[in-house]
Amino acid sequence: MAVTEDQKQKVKELLSEGRKIEAIKWLRETFSIGLKEAKILAEHIEEEMHPSEFKSPSFTPNARRDKMGKRITAVFAIIGLIMMGFAIVDASIDSKLASTGIETKGKVIDNPAQPVIEYSVNDSIYYYYSTTSSSPPSYYIGEEVDLFINPDNPSHVLVNTFTDRWLLEAILGGMGLIFTLVGLSVNKLS
């Protein structure tokens, strides 16, 4: 099909105003062609256009996608920073408890995969129910473990193992760093 310069100019005018659907509709009616053919023809004409022919930068091809991409990468970076923030706060809370807490020993009394640890402070017996689970079990029943106890609140306990002290911080901090770097680097590239 032959498209005259006037017809092409009409389509370019509609496209430059961000009215792509109207351009496709006009092509369908003018040339009696299907939707798919009209869309392909409009896209070919749009590809020939120089970015300066568009009346508003928001109407340039891919501008909306680029803007959405920047938003998504910014969200990635923000999520990464939040994750790193949680890791830092949790690490500082654990470090404070390790430096100011009472060092004592506890005994695993149940469920070695997710242990229940019994310990005593000032002749009172307390139980710590671990939130960390492992398979195979990290402990055996009767095993003694090192604990840090908050002197003001003896039920606040930190088990002195890598898993209990640093695993959450390592995972959150690592993922946060990756999210932040991906968000910032992809945003810079686009």
BELBEL-V509816 format. One record per run of one state. SS is the DSSP state (hx for helix, st for strand, lp for the rest). FROM is the first residue (numbers start at 1). TO is the last residue. If there is no record, write none. Layout:
BEGIN
ss->[SS;SS]
from->[FROM;FROM]
to->[TO;TO]
END
This chain:
BEGIN
ss->[lp;hx;lp;hx;lp;hx;lp;hx;lp;hx;lp;hx;lp;st;lp;hx;lp;st;lp;st;lp;st;lp;st;lp;hx;lp]
from->[1;5;17;20;32;35;49;51;54;57;60;63;101;102;111;112;115;116;122;124;130;144;150;157;160;162;190]
to->[4;16;19;31;34;48;50;53;56;59;62;100;101;110;111;114;115;121;123;129;143;149;156;159;161;189;190]
END
